[in-house]
C-alpha cells in the first residue's frame, strides 16, 4: 500500500532530504538579500569578522551562504534514491554537529560562528540524523 501524500516512487526519507535541501538553498539565497540579511554592507567574503546577520540573528558571510547553497543542492541531488537521501541526512547532520563542536571550541573562525549559529548547527544536525534513523530504515514499495 502506498501513501497518497508522497510523490510516486518516493520514500519519506527522500521527501525529507529534498525539503531540507530546499531549506538550505533558501537560506543561501536569503543570505544575499539586503533586509533579510541585516548589516548587508558589512557582509565579508569569509571569516568571523563579517557583521552581516541573516534575519538579524545568525552571523553570515559570502562563503557561509555559498556553503549553504552547495549543501542544499547536494541534498536535492542525493534525494534521488532512498540510500542517497539517508546518507545526506546522516552525513550532513554529522558535519553540522562537528561545526557546533568547532564553534563552541572557538575553532570555526573561517566561517562566521556566533552562539545562535552554533546552537542552530547542533539542532539541525541532530534533527537530520534523527530523521535519517527514523525514516531511512525501511523500504517503501513503489506503485
C-alpha positions in Angstrom: 0.0 0.0 0.0 1.4 3.4 -0.9 1.0 6.7 0.9 -1.0 9.1 -1.3 0.7 12.1 0.3 4.1 11.0 -1.1 5.2 11.6 -4.7 5.0 8.3 -6.7 8.1 6.2 -6.1 9.5 8.3 -3.3 10.1 7.3 0.3 9.6 9.5 3.3 13.3 9.9 3.8 13.7 11.2 0.2 11.0 13.8 0.7 12.6 14.9 4.0 16.0 15.2 2.3 14.5 17.3 -0.5 12.8 19.6 1.9 15.9 20.1 4.0 18.0 20.6 0.8 15.5 23.3 -0.4 15.7 24.9 3.1 19.5 25.2 2.7 19.1 26.7 -0.8 16.6 29.3 0.5 18.9 30.2 3.4 21.7 30.7 0.9 19.6 33.0 -1.2 18.2 34.9 1.8 21.8 35.5 2.9 22.3 37.6 -0.2 19.2 39.7 0.2 19.6 43.1 2.0 16.9 43.5 4.6 16.6 39.8 5.2 20.3 40.0 6.0 20.9 42.9 8.3 24.1 44.9 8.1 24.4 43.7 4.5 27.0 46.3 3.7 29.3 44.5 6.2 29.0 41.2 4.5 32.6 39.8 4.3 33.7 37.0 2.0 34.8 34.7 4.8 35.9 34.7 8.4 34.2 35.7 11.6 34.7 39.4 11.1 31.6 39.6 8.9 29.0 41.7 10.7 26.1 40.7 8.4 23.3 38.7 10.1 20.7 36.6 8.5 17.3 37.6 9.9 19.2 39.8 12.3 20.3 36.8 14.4 22.7 34.4 12.5 26.1 35.8 11.5 26.8 35.1 7.9 29.3 35.7 5.1 29.5 35.1 1.3 31.4 31.8 1.9 28.8 30.7 4.5 26.0 31.4 2.1 27.7 29.6 -0.7 28.3 26.6 1.5 24.6 26.6 2.4 23.7 26.6 -1.3 26.1 23.7 -2.1 24.8 21.6 0.8 21.2 22.3 -0.3 21.8 21.3 -3.9 23.7 18.2 -2.7 20.7 17.2 -0.6 18.3 17.6 -3.5 20.5 15.6 -5.8 21.2 12.8 -3.3 17.4 12.5 -2.6 17.0 10.8 -5.9 17.5 7.5 -4.1 16.5 6.3 -0.6 20.1 5.4 0.3 21.4 8.7 -1.0 18.8 10.6 1.0 19.7 8.7 4.1 23.4 9.3 3.5 22.8 13.0 3.0 20.9 13.3 6.3 23.4 11.3 8.3 26.5 12.8 6.7 25.2 16.4 6.7 23.9 16.1 10.2 27.3 14.8 11.4 29.1 17.7 9.7 26.7 20.2 11.4 27.3 18.6 14.8 31.1 18.8 14.1 30.6 22.5 13.2 28.8 23.0 16.5 31.8 21.5 18.3 34.2 23.7 16.4 32.1 26.7 17.1 31.9 26.2 20.9 35.6 25.4 21.0 36.4 28.6 19.0 37.9 26.7 16.0 35.4 27.8 13.4 36.9 31.2 12.7 36.9 30.6 8.9 33.1 31.0 8.9 31.0 33.3 10.9 30.0 31.5 14.0 28.2 33.0 16.9 26.2 31.4 19.7 23.0 31.4 17.6 24.8 29.7 14.7 26.3 27.2 17.0 23.1 26.1 18.6 21.3 26.1 15.2 24.0 23.8 13.8 23.5 21.4 16.7 19.7 21.4 16.4 19.6 21.0 12.6 22.4 18.4 12.6 20.9 16.3 15.4 17.5 16.5 13.7 18.9 15.4 10.3 20.5 12.4 11.9 17.3 11.5 13.9 15.2 11.8 10.8 17.5 9.6 8.8 17.4 6.9 11.6 13.7 7.2 12.0 12.6 7.2 8.3 15.6 5.8 6.4 15.5 2.2 7.5 12.6 0.6 5.7 12.0 0.3 2.0 8.8 1.5 0.5 7.3 -0.3 -2.4 6.6 1.9 -5.4 3.3 1.7 -7.2 
